[in-house]
């Protein structure tokens, strides 16, 4: 009997991490019913972070909030005792907006702050925030407003939502910050080291992904510069150049400067949340993966983090993906013995995404048939 730990990230645009896990587990046990499969879906700090915690036994909490453009929605966070895991993407993520509804100047993180406020009200005294997948470039201003911070114009009136509004801001008043926030530890699950401003900043690097035009970029960079000055004046701390300040449209900046947050890589955070290393002690083979294994995967993405932890424990690792552009040597250096791809079974990308669950069940069968103990990629050295 082999003991298999199945720990993939989502296949973006196709299946959640839990659905990928279920499909692989079905194929494995169908091929070899004696194999024992443990499910441990993962995430890298973006969408799916809360669901990974829930799958590991954390208590889910659903709250009403608002999306990036102010539309009412609901979002889940996860709790275990005084610790809460909150996910930006669940409330104000880019994927919540259809392409025609992107609002680069007006989108806000207010809905994230609403979820965080609920967690504080319920007694959370340590909050981990997954900050991937933001739809806005508001410097985290909306998040702070939801937590009681006032941002006012020259006449003392509250400014509206979105990054562009920060150009009208004249003063930041942090005296109304949620009282529990002062005694709460905040940690950002964050994989970027971008500052708030400049050519590597939140606006220049990430705002175009959220629909910003060249003209919008000028407006937003000006707004972020003003925001940094006002927050510095209000708090006495200057985090505009701190690595990670540019995360999630500048949400990292607000969390660092006003909430005293720290940062940690997303996959490392998630592996601790789901008690991954303890699970490894009862495992013979680890299966991980994501929609696309490519050069970007090598820089902090979930499958590489899973493989590193498993390899350190002396375990073989098999990866599954929709497609892979990594050659065998790159996979081996990452600790992955073999990569199975949906593209090998179904070359048409659209058909592959539509039929991903069935293709993964077939791959699960193939892994069980070969015991997963292989040393070269089916794609060969390239």
KOLMAR-207604 format. One record per atom (N, C-alpha, C): x, y, z. Coordinates in steps of 0.001 Angstrom, whole numbers, plus 500000, padded with zeros to 6 digits. Atoms other than C-alpha are relative to their C-alpha. Example, Ala and Ser with C-alpha at 12.3 -4.5 7.8 and 13.67 -1.06 7.14 Angstrom:
! residues 2
500890498810500000/512300495500507800/500900501200500000/499180498810499940/513670498940507140/499230501090500730/
This chain:
! residues 382
500839498795500000/500000500000500000/500869501248500000/499303498721500029/501269503457499088/499124501063500656/500703498878499380/500352506548501070/500308501250499181/499844498912500965/499777509474498714/499434501291500579/500459498681499583/499535513139499665/499796500840498743/500346499249501208/497742515107496943/499842501466500386/499931498605499553/498569518821497287/500193500953498821/499875499077501121/497909520810494097/499408501373500304/500667498711500045/497035524451493566/498885499890498959/501092499973500987/494071525430491376/500546499893498583/499741499882501434/494024525016487606/499195501217499553/500688498726500183/493171528638486897/499084499981498783/500978499954501071/490059529103484817/499324498682499721/500536501330500259/489190525439485057/499484499330501275/500373500723498790/489182523741488479/500644500636501229/499405499585498738/489707524742492101/501015498951500442/499021500954499480/492511523097494037/499316498770500569/500736501136499437/489953520926495836/499466499097498902/500514500806501118/488455519802492516/501122499226499316/498835500711500551/491901518954491160/500349498818500898/499690501050499035/492579516966494323/499022498842499886/501030501047500066/489282515074494075/500145499152498740/499881500737501259/489827514153490425/501203499059500030/498813500850499913/493337512841491035/499767498841500969/500257501048499005/492239510929494134/499073498926499435/500922500955500618/489396509316492187/500765499058499069/499257500835500940/491759508099489464/500963499063500696/499023500821499282/494362506842491917/499329498800500644/500644501096499282/491960504783493997/499234499076499059/500647500872500985/490118503507490921/501006499002499430/498953500864500530/493393502104489617/500542499056501073/499426500803498933/494646500876492958/499282500302501315/500812499722498804/492039500722495755/500772499871501312/499234500171498760/494709499755498295/500771501257500377/499249498778499697/496400503151498019/499182500907500907/500670499072499097/495572505602500793/500341501422499585/499803498638500500/495084509172499575/499590501008501074/500310498886499111/495235512243501789/499930501271499169/500201498771500760/493871515475500333/500564501186500762/499429498795499389/495785518693501023/500122501092498950/499922498931500998/494859521344498427/500716501216500574/499186498882499546/497154524368498599/499690501244499175/500081498734500725/497405527977497416/501280500761500291/498754499244499812/500137530592497177/499765501372500621/500329498719499390/498413533393499063/498926500756499242/501066499396500775/495991534341496287/498687499261500214/501287500674499854/492538532944495620/500214498514500246/499869501380499588/492115529552497210/500675499839501349/499307500085498717/494039530391500390/499045499618501125/500987500324498960/490945530348502612/499490498576499817/500527501349500229/489644527184500961/501014498931500387/498970500953499570/492970525452501609/499946499819501511/500107500095498543/492621526270505303/498747499234500404/501256500691499680/488998525090505364/500127498505499738/499809501417500318/489952521823503663/500844499305501053/499145500566498958/492506521335506461/499332500010501368/500740500080498752/489821521668509121/499717501312500695/500327498705499414/489629525392509825/498509500267499834/501435499687500051/486156526793510497/499740501119498999/500316498937500944/484684528757507590/498979500989500575/500923498950499593/482909532057508255/499642500808498751/500453499239501166/480830533746505562/499387501316500458/500481498681499600/480169537480505801/499578500802498778/500341499092501096/478401540071503645/501046501104499905/499023498930500198/480775542588502137/499717500660498655/500156499370501311/481308544582498944/501189499647499125/498950500299500959/483266543810495824/500823501231499675/499085498884500306/485939546052494264/499306501249499469/500721498834500503/483341548308492631/498804500355500872/501051499649499054/481020548440495641/498771499141499936/501164500876500115/478581545759494566/499941499036501184/500102500929498863/477247543695497501/500384498576499594/499611501379500232/478726540209497742/500244499350501359/499618500657498752/479763537676500344/501395499408499816/498653500557500043/483186536337501225/500208499111501213/499687500894498892/484548533548503370/501388500277500536/498675500078499413/487387533608505815/500015498778500897/499855501214499206/488697530824508040/500553500355501373/499540499720498643/489243530749511794/500395498714500706/499618501059499074/490967528552514310/500446500700501272/499702499268498782/490856529968517808/500114501486499706/499847498558500220/492168533560517793/500663500357498671/499330499773501282/493758533152514342/498989499959498864/500882499938501165/491906534169511168/500822500088498726/499381499931501324/492853533693507523/499018500688499068/500836499172500857/491432536351505226/500640500069498624/499493500026501377/491757536406501457/499478501206499237/500406498822500769/491737539628499475/499162499619498784/500669500375501247/490674537844496294/498557499571500221/501355500463499731/487560536436497985/499002501148500037/500900498855499899/486143539923498465/500182500987498853/499751498924500967/487803542357496061/500999499560498935/499077500538500971/489638540129493620/499689500392498569/500146499663501416/490196540836489944/499053499044499297/500843500982500674/488430537627488950/498514500190500302/501409499748499702/485212538926490512/499362500955499008/500510499021500963/484880541488487720/500094499474498571/499899500298501438/483989540738484095/500917501026499340/499057499076500657/486484542321481642/499417501385499742/500617498709500294/484003545063480766/499721500853501210/500310499257498777/483614546127484401/501238500364500806/498786499579499297/487248546758485324/499943501499500265/500067498593499612/487575550073487148/501332500403500637/498655499776499455/491267550922487503/500120501224500893/499916498791499186/490636554364488996/499098499941501232/500987499970498920/487646553584491222/499907498744500842/500090501243499238/488108549995492393/500672500176501364/499590499770498623/488619549747496153/500197498691500756/499809501144499101/489800547373498873/499093500078501228/500885499831498849/486980548439501216/499408498660500446/500602501287499652/485400544977501051/500936499093500765/499024500761499225/488618543401502325/500002500468501445/500031499462498647/488590545720505325/498746499603500755/501244500432499366/484974544776506006/500138498592500570/499783501373499529/485945541114506272/500954499996501189/499051499925498902/488910541956508483/499344500555501268/500712499432498848/486686544075510733/499122498955500665/500835501061499446/484308541153511153/500849499025500812/499125500919499285/487191538893512147/500454500603501335/499610499333498758/488364541450514718/498840500010500992/501180499978499129/484827541771516102/499736498640500623/500238501355499512/484698537995516503/501144499484500879/498944500375499068/487885537947518571/501320499599499395/498708500332500619/490659537333516044/501074500957500499/498889499173499543/493980538572517395/501276499727499211/498962500162501013/496176537311514605/499288499771498679/500678500092501295/495078537820511012/501040499857498904/499170500223501180/496834536373508002/499195500414498782/500711499479501170/495876538178504805/500710499541498734/499497500351501322/496425536557501422/499705501145499054/500210498751500731/496952539553499168/500111499846498481/499920500165501445/497109538031495684/498688500295499307/501187499897500852/494685538838492877/499175501244500137/500748498767499771/493703542440493616/499452500602498706/500604499311501140/491382544364491295/500256501497500032/499901498560499810/492375547800492568/501440500474500159/498744499335499665/495239550252492930/499621501184500874/500418498931499088/494069552212495958/500918500120501206/499055499894498913/497099551769498195/499515499430501316/500583500546498778/494970549840500673/499141500999500750/500780498957499334/493054553037501479/498601499505500361/501339500508499719/489668551321501208/499996499047501177/499887500927498873/490767548567503563/500061500755501316/499860499218498773/491797551156506156/498717500751500333/501262499302499744/488564553134505733/498981499067500647/500921500964499409/486566549986506498/500363499671501441/499533500262498638/488672549599509648/499964501249500879/500216498815499179/487838553123510837/500910501172499748/499106498880500319/490591555291509359/499252500999499122/500639498956500798/489342558617507989/501014500623499050/499181499347501019/490761560031504764/499155501134499456/500864498854500308/489460563540504179/500679500966499036/499498498987500914/489794566302501620/500251501302500764/499650498722499368/490696569952502275/498840500588500790/501171499503499284/487130570636503474/499584499090501156/500319500910498910/487180567759505950/499001498929499648/500955501024500435/484891565539503871/500722498715499606/499427501292500377/485569561824503406/500124499902498480/499850500212501439/486957561028499973/499273498717499605/500685501178500508/485320558405497785/500948498829499793/499181501200500193/486569554943496835/500922500102498789/499122500122501158/489437554154494508/501262500830500105/498706499345499957/492982555211493895/499975501437499542/500014498639500532/492166558319491881/499547501012501036/500512499097498972/490307559836494833/501089500467500954/498931499628499073/493531559901496834/500712501288499581/499410498722500417/494675562869494767/499319501169500696/500728498936499291/492019564895496629/500248499970501504/499828500158498557/493072563661500059/500934501072500555/499180498984499341/494455566258502449/500523499541501355/499588500434498658/494712564364505741/499526498584500260/500353501352499564/494693560851507163/499905500010501519/500229500042498557/493242560363510653/499874498546500429/499996501412499601/494132556997512182/499429499793501398/500481500124498617/492576557726515590/498784499098500124/501195500839499962/489419555843514664/500233498560499605/499694501383500366/491210552629513709/499382499039501007/500651501004499145/489364549590515073/500862499738501235/499177500141498780/490492549322518725/500760498680500075/499339501309499906/491293545606518435/501191499891499078/498884500076500946/493664546288515539/501329500305500681/498757499611499323/496190547777517958/500653498819500708/499439501157499316/496617544462519757/500015498751499156/500072501139500910/496402542238516701/501249499927499130/498858500213500877/499256540750514743/499478499742498586/500394500155501397/498820541099510976/501190499469499204/498961500550500874/500785539019508492/499460499914498585/500373500082501406/500653539313504717/500636498777499373/499480501084500827/500997536163502636/500289500625498642/499620499112501101/502932537938499918/501245499474499301/498881500536500764/505236536773497139/500717501036499146/499341498967500806/506254540118495639/500798500923500902/499161499090499226/508938542554496754/499964501409499439/500096498693500627/507772545584494787/499762501101501030/500312498843499159/507829549015496464/498663500599499577/501269499364500359/504806551293496349/500121500814498714/499866499028501086/506176553799493825/501110499633499020/498906500135500948/508389553990490771/499781498939498942/500133500924501128/509054551736487781/499723498562500408/500328501335499496/508729548590489937/498834500045500980/501036499804498999/505856549963491979/498656499425499642/501342500564500142/502219549009492385/499320500451498719/500671499470501190/501016551274489574/500651499505498718/499303500310501251/503657550673486930/499927498522499644/499906501427500283/503823546900487272/498639499324499928/501226500789499875/500328545793488229/498726500685499507/501237499326500408/497772548489487321/499569499672498572/500454500356501347/497821547631483578/499210498687499961/500741501262499949/496615544115484490/498564500211500446/501324499708499461/493584545788486079/499244500992499129/500696499161500966/492630547793483009/500512501411499875/499500498625500039/494728550933483505/500662500322498668/499371499489501214/495661552921480395/501215500843500387/498843499149499728/498748555092480047/499594501237500800/500489498836499260/496704558061481243/499645499666501431/500335500436498645/495407556132484222/501247499836500855/498767500234499251/498953555234485218/500557501295500574/499537498694499516/499880558907485520/499175500435501207/500903499615498902/496835559575487712/500284499178501251/499833500887498855/497408556555489943/501361500173500667/498682499802499393/501137557121490435/500019501289500810/500096498743499262/500430560697491458/499214499794501297/500827500269498829/497734559468493834/500769499197501052/499241500818499056/500025556837495381/501107500816500678/498969499150499421/502765559414495909/499410500900501085/500670499165499005/500345561721497716/499592499159501207/500424500917498939/498996558786499728/501180499646500907/498816500346499211/502495557804500846/500395501157500913/499651498825499196/503172561354502035/499027500176501161/501009499790498956/499900561592503976/500090498938501090/499878501070499007/500346558225505662/501256500203500847/498776499706499262/503908559155506616/499748501097501034/500320498901499092/502619562386508162/499152499515501169/500931500465498967/499896560530510081/500621498999500956/499483501102499181/501964557630511363/501449500178500429/498589499839499707/505555558812511375/500879498932499394/499226501074500648/506597555702509445/499877500124498489/499971499882501459/507578555624505790/500323498646499388/499829501344500560/507076552291504055/499880499982498478/500200499981501452/506862553430500440/501029499138499270/498947500773500654/510141551661499628/500182498605500600/499882501306499369/509636548606501819/499619498904499014/500383501102500890/509673545358499805/498617499440500379/501351500482499751/506076544178499448/498977501108500141/500946498890499881/504547547658499821/499114500111498761/500780499915501234/503414547450496209/499063498843499770/500865501174500179/501586544158496708/498535500401499976/501456499818500081/497910544077495733/499622501469499859/500353498613500273/497786547593494356/500317500940501137/499610499156498883/499538549046497387/499346499635501311/500597500450498743/497500547162499975/501088499642501005/498877500313499125/500809545943501344/500505501237500723/499537498752499384/501827549556501981/499134500388501179/500911499614498918/498746550330504072/500116499060501184/499897500980498915/499074547121506065/501304500158500765/498709499816499355/502760547704506764/500030501280500832/499854498687499376/502450551385507632/499023500240501136/501037499678499010/499213551482509622/499690498827500920/500332501166499189/498606547929510829/501231499315500579/498775500612499491/502241547072511527/500207498583499520/499954501362500530/502016543998509323/501424499578499670/498782500617500513/504849541650508480/499637499229498740/500257500764501220/505237539701505246/500704498651500062/499410501325500102/505948536055504510/499524499385498686/500433500614501264/505890534035501242/498698499216500153/501324500595499930/502420532765500448/499985498500500205/500065501455499894/503140529074499987/500534499537501349/499503500366498670/505192528905503201/498912500203501047/501093499721499069/502280530472505037/498943498916499924/501060500991500173/499755528053503570/500432498624500497/499535501313499539/501878524967504249/499942499904501522/500132500007498545/501982525955507910/498534499940500426/501419499979499651/498237526641507990/499376498615499920/500619501318500191/497426523145506748/500806498879500650/499180500980499272/500059521422508916/500628499001499028/499522500824501101/501714520124505756/501160499095500396/498813500794499667/504987518958507238/499671498813500892/500426501164499215/503229516742509760/499420498933499088/500581500953500943/501321515136506901/501083499239499239/498921500658500738/504607514386505150/500549498790500743/499467501107499201/505612512093508006/499219498711499791/500848501168500227/502784509744506991/499757499783498512/500166499982501457/503384509886503230/501145499258499319/498989500646500833/505223507844500574/500253500769498710/499907499273501267/504516509940497453/499197501287500116/500710498723500020/503533513602497030/499667500370498565/500427499517501322/501527514869494059/499602501459500155/500339498587499977/501345518596493397/499737500473498579/500218499499501355/500644520856490427/499228501296499968/500796498810500272/498908523858488918/499699500029498506/500424499966501387/497426524916485615/501134500046499009/498861499869500911/500714525892484016/501293499951500793/498657500062499428/504193524799485073/500940500696499031/499141499231500888/506533527409483634/501058500727500824/498916499305499310/509402529716484493/499486500778501201/500568499246498883/507112531796486710/499762499101501211/500237500940498901/506337528689488762/501214499878500905/498756500186499245/509970528559489842/500255501115501013/499796498855499115/509612531880491685/498879500079501033/500899499925498858/507543531054494735/498609499456499802/501334500542500199/504541529325493199/499801498736500841/500356501062499054/502719526662495186/500669498652499714/499423501332500212/503944523464493445/501482499915500355/498570500020499691/507591524430493876/500207500007501509/499916500013498552/507050525159497558/499655498644500579/500371501349499577/505306521817498005/501147499034499725/498914500907500375/508113520021496162/501218500195500893/498845499733499140/510790521729498260/499812499366501375/500265500576498681/509130520664501516/500041498481499950/500018501460500125/508588517106500281/501408499447499777/498633500444500262/512133516775498953/500845500054501261/499261499890498742/513518517986502270/499674498849500941/500401501147499180/511589515128503858/500378498675499349/499539501209500669/513120512652501390/498943499270499210/501116500635500706/509911512008499455/500020500317498513/500119499727501433/509410511631495678/498786500874499718/501064499060500356/507259514286494042/499642499841498535/500532500029501356/505072513994490953/499152501256499814/500794498806500283/503540517087489330/498995499727498896/500991500027501072/500418517476487230/499718501449499609/500244498650500485/499622520500485079/499172499941498737/500665499921501283/497507521655482208/501022499917498882/498875500032500944/500731522262480351/501264500311500774/498721499727499362/504410522480481190/501015500416498949/498903499563500867/507238524413479557/501348499780500673/498756500291499292/509828523233482082/500590498694499492/499382501233500460/512337520677480863/500395499139501192/499774500992498953/513389517618482827/501014500464501039/498978499551499051/516482519202484371/499434501043500961/500618499001499134/514461522154485683/499078499348501020/500894500712499087/511895519793487163/500792499306501093/499195500715499008/514576517717488860/500608500962501017/499422499028499073/516241520803490326/498959500509500994/501089499574499121/512851521752491771/499511498870500894/500386501135499180/512552518278493312/498865499176499441/501126500701500633/509952516969490847/500537498877499113/499522501152500759/510527513466489461/499396499944498610/500684500103501286/507965513637486689/498833500970499965/501161499136500193/505344515990485269/499055499369498983/501069500443500899/502096514713483749/499190501230499598/500773498840500436/500163517218481642/498726499582499283/501246500222500741/496627517417480328/500244500123498506/499717499780501418/498102518621477039/500466498730499300/499570501259500601/499619515189476483/498806499124499632/501201500786500263/496138513677476594/499026500720499079/500917499202500817/494226516531474955/500725501273499570/499201498855500453/496276518976472826/499213501299499866/500788498782500164/493381521400472287/499790500678501359/500071499355498680/493597523958475152/498578500152500528/501378499816499551/489861524666475253/499400498676500464/500523501310499622/488903521003475295/500666499487501264/499273500431498815/491578520366477885/499425500638501256/500566499311498840/490119522982480233/498594499506500306/501380500453499799/486540521829479701/499967498610500621/499992501396499552/487434518196480341/501099499714501017/498852500142499103/490099518818482964/499794498928501062/500234500974498924/488469516694485667/500178498571499500/499885501356500539/488205513603483480/501457499692499627/498596500211500356/491752514061482179/500853499779501260/499269500194498751/493036514357485740/499706498630500611/500301501358499522/491227511159486674/500850498981499249/499161500894500784/493096509465483830/501466500080500446/498630499842499519/496371510911485067/500158499338501365/499954500680498710/495576509680488563/500181498503499834/499836501432500301/495199506182487146/501430499705499554/498646500226500525/498516506525485315/501039500075501112/499054499880498888/500321507643488456/499945498751500867/500136501202499177/498926504723490443/500583498782499293/499487501153500748/499862502298487673/501519499963499998/498538499944500044/503473503509487641/500608500192501379/499590499709498616/503636504123491421/500619501381500126/499478498647499938/504759507639490509/501503500083500183/498569499988499689/508372506584491074/500815499985498718/499267499872501249/509980507844487888/500993501140500130/498930499017499850/513019509988487321/500120500951498835/499895499088501131/512488511645483952/498624500447499567/501258499471500503/509815513797482419/499618499282498712/500414500612501252/507716512220479628/500313500876498807/499654499123501111/508647515271477593/501479499870499632/498575500210500292/512329514293477828/500828501245500231/499088498869499880/515373516507478085/499818500925498788/500154499019501075/515034519702476097/501093501033500110/
